[in-house]
Amino acid sequence: MAEAGPAHPATPVTAGQLIQLVEHGLQLVGTGDREDLRKRLELALGRLRDPSIRIIVVGEFKQGKSKFINALVGAPACPVDDDVATSVPTVVRYGDPASAAILVPTSDADSGDDGAVDRQPIPVADLPAYVSEQGNPGNSKKLLAAEVCLPRRILAGGLVVIDSPGVGGLGSAHTLATLTALPTADAMLLVSDASQEYTEPELRFLRQAMRITPNVVGVLTKTDLYPDWRRVEEMDRSHLGNVAPGIPLFAVSSDLRLEAARLQDSELNEESGFPALVAHLRSGIVEGAQRLQGRSVSQDLLAVTENLRLSLQSELEALENPGGTPQMISELEAARAEADDLRKRTARWQVTLSDGISDLIADMEYDLRNRLRHIQREAEAAIDQEDPGPAWTDFSKWLEVSTAAAVSDTFVLTSERAQSLAGQVADHFAADEVPLPVMQVSHSADVLDPVDAMPGMDPGHVNPVQKVLIGMRGSYGGVLMFGLLTGIFGMALINPFSLGAGLLLGRKAYREDKEARLKRRQGEAKALVRRQLDDVTFQVGKQLKDRLRLVQRSIRDHFTEIADEHHRSLADSVSAAQKAANTYALEKDARIRDIKAELKKVDALHRSAQAVAAEVSGTMMPAGGPR
């Protein structure tokens, strides 16, 4: 195979060129015993062969998300109607011919794979029966997602658009599911219509999302329906600036875009506002994701070539300079001993990881309890102010949404702290850049599943007959007492005085009974709130600890592999140098030629990787070989 030459920085590196570089690296690694380097390049190759750039579209209930996606791709990908709401995420990607499928979780008992997914094709026309709240209320069919493939040019480059359930009006579970999908997305589009400025739930969700993915774009829809949309746009820009500077906002009309596509009217299409949004997606999101991918692949190639070069260069020096071999072997042995220390439990990075996870578990458990305590105090204050019975349904919904928000806040914070801990562990390694592990700590879609729904409560309504009976029980003693007292003066037992006294005492008894019933309902409501929040603390706290233990194992395994890779390279270098010292003179010249030829290929691949890294970082690196 021809040697891989350096990629020219002036020409953007395509995914095909990166695939060629990685395949060349796999050939250099060969089928030998460096399975660690081969695995690293195979993972990089897998990422390159799946060029999907995922953009998730989020927003509150009935903000026009589905119609917006239809207008963006120029086809009816998502069901749209006045009484249709999305209940299942819908993935829109390129495919020819058009097709649809649903993704159903399966559990293979034989393989023990609980995360397997069964892809079941369905007619495109039947899609609303699976993804809408009307056809699949509350996702009662337990679908993971639906997938629609369309032959559209905007999707041909790997762009994947995801229509998510509403994060507001349809319940807290949708908010948690949307936050779960964000770490795997390259960007998020926050859709809000022009009827009003951003609501507090929208801004709260935006703050959470910004901590998971920095690529956020605001979209203001339905500008054709609201003449005052420019004022709303100005207020929304102000809100976005308060959350984070630099978040772009695009005002669009999906109806104008669809009408322009029908009439093939470019002027109407420009008026819809979509061309500016599409240009931003291509330049800011798609190209940015491609640069990140190029940077990641270039780092993998640089690491692999440096490991390969270390062994080859050590053997070459031992062959060309036999007198210096003992000293070189001694230096390599010392370096290998140092690398071996990284793999031991007593290494500093292991201590940092263990202590960090312990602190993180304690901090996150406190954070969750503290947030739920604030909700409990707020709930009890609301219960003390009025009768909870008549408003119990709305109160339960508020408690559910508030609890879900608190849980998602804790999991987002946990994700940030886990990434920070991984960075602290990485600092114990060499000065070279060390990749961080991928961790889905913020995955919170199912954390509230074990928690039972809020129990119902007596609304406290009293019908007229019950009111009369309560009043009669209170008035009986008054009538009898005052009737006997007035009987001394010769009056009948039932007289105006005894009836008046009975009426007053009956009214007083009704008020006291009403107050007693109110206090009883308030006490019962507080007990239900405490029991519900205790259940949330117990169930979510357990899952939070389990996630952090998985984080610990993920970080430990990731950096152990890095330490093993470094140790293996040094061990191979020592072995190669020792082998070279015992090589006969006749074999030496031939081996030197082979090593130099192999080094030439490794250096060429290393320079290509440097060129890719220089291009994606915007700086020109020196054209020399590896250090």
HUHU-V332541 format. One record per residue. D_CENTER is the distance of its C-alpha to the mean C-alpha in Angstrom with 1 decimal. Layout:
# HUHU-V332541
d_center = [D_CENTER & D_CENTER]
This chain:
# HUHU-V332541
d_center = [42.2 & 42.6 & 41.1 & 37.8 & 38.9 & 36.9 & 34.6 & 36.0 & 33.7 & 35.2 & 33.8 & 30.1 & 29.1 & 28.0 & 25.8 & 29.1 & 30.6 & 27.7 & 28.1 & 31.8 & 31.3 & 29.1 & 31.6 & 34.3 & 32.6 & 32.5 & 36.2 & 36.9 & 35.1 & 37.1 & 37.2 & 38.4 & 37.1 & 34.2 & 31.6 & 29.0 & 29.5 & 29.6 & 26.3 & 24.6 & 26.1 & 25.3 & 21.6 & 22.0 & 24.0 & 21.5 & 18.9 & 21.7 & 22.8 & 19.6 & 19.5 & 16.7 & 15.0 & 12.2 & 12.2 & 10.5 & 13.0 & 12.3 & 15.1 & 17.3 & 19.7 & 22.4 & 21.5 & 22.3 & 19.0 & 20.6 & 23.8 & 22.1 & 20.5 & 23.9 & 25.6 & 23.3 & 24.0 & 27.5 & 27.5 & 26.8 & 23.6 & 22.2 & 24.6 & 25.8 & 28.3 & 29.1 & 28.3 & 25.4 & 21.9 & 18.8 & 17.8 & 16.0 & 13.5 & 16.1 & 15.6 & 18.5 & 19.7 & 23.2 & 25.8 & 29.6 & 30.9 & 28.6 & 27.0 & 24.5 & 23.1 & 21.0 & 18.7 & 19.9 & 18.9 & 22.0 & 23.3 & 25.9 & 28.2 & 30.1 & 27.4 & 25.4 & 22.2 & 20.2 & 17.2 & 19.5 & 19.0 & 22.1 & 22.3 & 25.0 & 26.6 & 27.6 & 29.8 & 28.0 & 30.1 & 28.7 & 25.1 & 25.4 & 26.5 & 23.2 & 20.5 & 22.2 & 22.6 & 26.3 & 26.4 & 23.6 & 23.5 & 20.5 & 19.5 & 22.6 & 22.7 & 19.5 & 18.2 & 14.8 & 15.2 & 18.2 & 19.0 & 21.6 & 23.4 & 25.7 & 28.2 & 27.2 & 27.8 & 24.7 & 22.6 & 25.0 & 23.5 & 20.3 & 18.4 & 16.1 & 15.4 & 13.2 & 14.6 & 12.4 & 14.3 & 15.5 & 13.6 & 17.0 & 20.1 & 18.9 & 17.7 & 15.1 & 13.7 & 12.5 & 10.7 & 8.9 & 8.2 & 7.0 & 4.5 & 3.6 & 4.2 & 3.3 & 3.6 & 6.2 & 7.6 & 10.6 & 11.0 & 10.6 & 13.9 & 14.5 & 17.6 & 20.3 & 23.9 & 27.0 & 28.5 & 27.2 & 25.3 & 21.8 & 21.7 & 20.5 & 17.6 & 16.4 & 16.9 & 15.2 & 12.0 & 12.5 & 13.1 & 9.9 & 8.0 & 10.5 & 9.7 & 6.3 & 7.9 & 11.7 & 12.6 & 13.1 & 16.2 & 18.0 & 20.0 & 23.0 & 24.3 & 27.7 & 29.7 & 32.7 & 32.8 & 32.9 & 35.7 & 34.3 & 30.9 & 31.8 & 32.1 & 28.7 & 27.3 & 28.9 & 27.5 & 23.9 & 24.4 & 25.7 & 22.7 & 20.3 & 22.6 & 22.4 & 18.6 & 18.7 & 21.5 & 21.3 & 18.9 & 20.8 & 21.9 & 23.6 & 25.9 & 26.3 & 28.3 & 27.1 & 30.6 & 32.4 & 30.3 & 31.0 & 34.6 & 34.9 & 33.8 & 36.4 & 39.1 & 38.1 & 38.5 & 36.9 & 38.0 & 36.3 & 33.1 & 33.3 & 33.9 & 30.7 & 28.6 & 26.5 & 28.2 & 26.9 & 23.3 & 23.7 & 25.3 & 22.5 & 19.9 & 22.3 & 23.3 & 20.3 & 17.3 & 19.0 & 21.4 & 19.0 & 16.8 & 20.1 & 21.3 & 18.3 & 19.1 & 22.7 & 22.3 & 20.4 & 23.1 & 25.9 & 24.9 & 25.0 & 28.4 & 29.7 & 28.9 & 30.5 & 33.5 & 34.2 & 34.2 & 36.5 & 38.7 & 39.2 & 40.8 & 42.9 & 44.0 & 45.1 & 47.2 & 48.7 & 49.8 & 51.3 & 53.3 & 54.4 & 55.2 & 56.3 & 57.7 & 54.4 & 52.7 & 53.2 & 51.8 & 48.7 & 48.2 & 48.5 & 45.9 & 43.5 & 44.2 & 43.4 & 40.1 & 39.3 & 40.2 & 37.8 & 35.0 & 36.0 & 35.5 & 31.8 & 31.5 & 33.3 & 31.9 & 33.9 & 32.2 & 30.8 & 27.2 & 27.3 & 28.7 & 26.0 & 23.3 & 25.1 & 25.9 & 22.5 & 20.9 & 23.7 & 23.3 & 19.5 & 20.1 & 22.9 & 21.1 & 18.0 & 20.4 & 22.4 & 19.6 & 18.6 & 22.4 & 23.1 & 20.6 & 22.0 & 25.5 & 25.1 & 24.1 & 27.1 & 29.5 & 28.5 & 28.9 & 32.3 & 33.5 & 32.7 & 34.5 & 37.5 & 37.9 & 38.4 & 38.9 & 35.6 & 37.1 & 37.2 & 33.7 & 32.1 & 29.9 & 28.5 & 28.2 & 26.3 & 23.8 & 23.5 & 23.1 & 20.3 & 18.3 & 19.1 & 18.2 & 14.8 & 14.2 & 15.6 & 13.6 & 10.2 & 12.0 & 13.1 & 9.9 & 8.5 & 12.0 & 12.1 & 9.4 & 11.6 & 14.7 & 13.9 & 13.5 & 16.6 & 18.4 & 17.8 & 19.3 & 22.2 & 22.9 & 22.9 & 25.5 & 27.9 & 28.2 & 30.2 & 30.1 & 28.6 & 24.9 & 23.0 & 19.7 & 16.9 & 15.2 & 11.8 & 10.1 & 7.2 & 8.4 & 5.8 & 6.0 & 8.3 & 9.4 & 12.8 & 13.6 & 16.1 & 17.7 & 20.5 & 21.4 & 24.3 & 24.6 & 26.6 & 30.3 & 32.6 & 35.5 & 39.0 & 39.0 & 42.4 & 44.4 & 48.2 & 50.5 & 54.0 & 55.9 & 53.8 & 54.5 & 58.2 & 58.3 & 56.6 & 59.1 & 62.0 & 61.1 & 61.2 & 64.2 & 66.4 & 67.3 & 68.0 & 70.4 & 72.2 & 72.5 & 73.8 & 75.9 & 77.8 & 78.2 & 79.7 & 81.8 & 84.0 & 85.1 & 85.9 & 82.8 & 81.1 & 77.9 & 75.9 & 76.8 & 75.0 & 74.3 & 72.8 & 70.7 & 69.4 & 68.6 & 66.8 & 64.8 & 63.7 & 62.9 & 61.0 & 58.9 & 58.2 & 57.3 & 54.9 & 53.1 & 53.0 & 51.6 & 49.0 & 47.9 & 47.9 & 45.8 & 43.3 & 43.2 & 42.7 & 39.7 & 38.2 & 38.6 & 37.2 & 34.2 & 33.5 & 33.9 & 31.4 & 28.8 & 29.4 & 29.2 & 25.9 & 24.3 & 25.9 & 24.4 & 20.9 & 21.6 & 23.1 & 20.5 & 17.3 & 19.2 & 20.0 & 16.5 & 15.4 & 18.4 & 17.7 & 14.2 & 15.9 & 18.8 & 16.6 & 15.3 & 19.0 & 20.0 & 17.4 & 18.6 & 22.1 & 22.2 & 20.7 & 23.2 & 26.0 & 25.7 & 26.0 & 29.0 & 30.5 & 30.2 & 32.1 & 34.6 & 35.2 & 36.0 & 38.4 & 40.0 & 40.5 & 42.1 & 44.5 & 45.4 & 46.0 & 48.2 & 50.2 & 50.7 & 51.8 & 54.4 & 56.0 & 56.0 & 59.5 & 60.8 & 61.0 & 57.4 & 56.2 & 56.9 & 55.1 & 52.1 & 51.9 & 51.9 & 49.1 & 47.0 & 47.6 & 46.7 & 43.5 & 42.7 & 43.4 & 40.8 & 38.2 & 39.1 & 38.8 & 35.3 & 34.5 & 35.8 & 33.8 & 30.6 & 31.8 & 32.4 & 28.9 & 27.5 & 30.0 & 29.1 & 25.4 & 26.0 & 28.8 & 31.5 & 34.3 & 34.7 & 38.2 & 39.4 & 40.8 & 39.9 & 37.6 & 38.5]
